[in-house]
Amino acid sequence: MLDLDDPRWAKLGTVYGDGRLTADRIKEWMSGNVPFSEISWPLYEELVHQGDCTTASYAALPHIVNGAITRGLADSQGSHDFNGFFQLVSGIETTRCCQSGASGISGA
């Protein structure tokens, strides 16, 4: 996995720019500062917006899955954002499988 502090995130594309904000969102969730429900939709918009999968999507995906296992998906009230998690993970994979073009990756 690409470390979340690695400067190469700046070279990975999202729909709206480079991948540093994506890495920062994941770090904030992993540190326990925000629940997954607060980052799931912004991540989806950055990484899978309107059917485009980005290079940052592939770097983020292992962290998202690992975080769900180690940090969990619960918020402070004990609610779990399973919908956001599965929508994000399946969105990245579905888009990867369905994209056309030479690389099939936006931001490459």
C-alpha positions in Angstrom: 0.0 0.0 0.0 1.1 3.5 -0.7 1.7 5.2 2.7 -0.8 8.0 3.3 2.1 10.4 3.9 3.9 9.5 0.7 4.4 12.5 -1.5 3.4 10.5 -4.5 -0.3 11.1 -3.6 0.3 14.5 -5.2 0.8 12.7 -8.5 -2.3 10.6 -8.3 -5.5 12.1 -9.8 -8.9 12.5 -8.4 -11.9 14.0 -10.3 -11.1 17.4 -8.7 -7.3 17.5 -8.5 -4.5 15.5 -6.9 -4.8 12.7 -4.3 -3.5 14.6 -1.3 -7.0 15.5 0.0 -8.0 11.9 -0.4 -5.1 10.7 1.7 -5.8 13.4 4.3 -9.5 12.3 4.5 -8.5 8.7 5.1 -5.9 9.7 7.7 -8.4 11.7 9.6 -10.8 8.8 9.7 -8.1 6.3 10.6 -7.0 8.6 13.5 -10.5 8.5 14.9 -11.2 12.2 14.4 -14.2 11.6 12.1 -16.6 8.7 11.5 -16.5 7.0 8.1 -20.0 8.5 7.4 -18.4 11.9 7.2 -15.8 11.0 4.6 -17.7 8.3 2.5 -19.6 10.7 0.2 -16.7 13.2 -0.3 -14.4 10.2 -1.2 -17.0 8.8 -3.5 -17.3 12.2 -5.3 -13.5 12.5 -5.6 -12.8 8.9 -6.6 -15.9 7.6 -8.6 -17.7 10.8 -9.7 -20.1 10.1 -12.6 -18.5 6.8 -13.4 -14.9 7.9 -13.7 -12.4 6.0 -11.7 -9.2 7.8 -10.9 -5.6 6.8 -10.1 -6.1 7.8 -6.5 -9.0 5.3 -6.3 -6.6 2.4 -6.6 -4.2 3.8 -4.0 -7.1 4.6 -1.6 -9.0 1.3 -1.9 -6.6 -0.8 0.2 -6.7 1.9 3.0 -10.5 2.0 2.9 -10.8 -1.8 3.2 -8.1 -2.0 5.8 -9.7 0.9 7.8 -13.0 -0.8 7.8 -11.4 -3.9 9.3 -9.1 -2.1 11.8 -11.0 1.1 12.6 -14.5 0.0 11.9 -17.4 1.9 10.3 -19.2 3.0 13.5 -19.9 6.7 14.4 -20.1 8.0 17.9 -23.7 6.9 18.2 -22.8 3.3 17.2 -24.3 3.5 13.8 -22.4 1.8 11.0 -22.1 3.3 7.5 -22.2 0.0 5.6 -24.0 1.6 2.7 -21.3 4.2 2.2 -18.6 1.7 2.5 -20.0 -0.8 0.0 -21.1 2.0 -2.4 -17.6 3.4 -2.4 -15.7 0.1 -2.7 -18.1 -1.4 -5.3 -18.2 1.9 -7.2 -14.4 1.8 -7.6 -14.4 -1.8 -8.7 -17.4 -1.5 -11.0 -16.0 1.5 -12.7 -12.6 -0.1 -13.1 -14.2 -3.1 -14.8 -16.5 -1.1 -17.1 -14.3 1.8 -18.3 -13.1 1.9 -21.8 -10.1 3.5 -23.4 -6.4 2.9 -23.5 -5.7 3.0 -19.8 -9.3 3.0 -18.5 -8.3 5.4 -15.7 -9.1 9.1 -15.4 -6.3 11.2 -14.1 -3.6 8.9 -15.5 
